[in-house]
């Protein structure tokens, strides 16, 4: 009779479960396993996000430079309504106050007890400060409101029409440092006529009750915020 001998072999088991073997980065046949794909997708998404962020930053920087290139210094001051500013004027005069309003060729500052009307042509330098408050916007809406018959005319001439309408007492500083006090009674295309017999008692050395001041000669015009209008 043929006898069959049996041999029993005892083999150690794999330490990892079938699911864990399946998540090895590379399978035995050389194909990429699930873990490698997940890592690859994660890296690609991270690189795409980084490139997209760099593109956005570059685009924002380009747009910012383009906007700044089209901005005038008056626009820069206009954007800071409610902030403090120090203006260096022709003749080395300094005016410091809160920006209330900015027109096309003038700006209005609140400097202590005075509102100061400054023509753009008289400014030779400006130092922009920090935010002061919101009082400027409300005051500017009242002081720089257009006169009857004018629909929003933010010009130097329009600002003088407001002062003439309110019969405000004004101290005008001219190029060279001389001053003249009076109430604007006539506003021309390139001059303002002040009546010195109204308001302050000081008169122009040239004599006469009225004085004509060319706009080109004015560096600043001061009005008191607490002075009543006539």
PyMOL commands that set and color helices and strands:
alter all, ss='L'
color gray80, all
select helices_A, chain A and resi 18-22+34-69+73-78+120-122+135-143+156-165+215-217
alter helices_A, ss='H'
color red, helices_A
select strands_A, chain A and resi 83-89+94-102+106-111+114-119+123-131+169-174+179-187+191-195+210-214+218-224
alter strands_A, ss='S'
color yellow, strands_A
deselect
rebuild
show_as cartoon
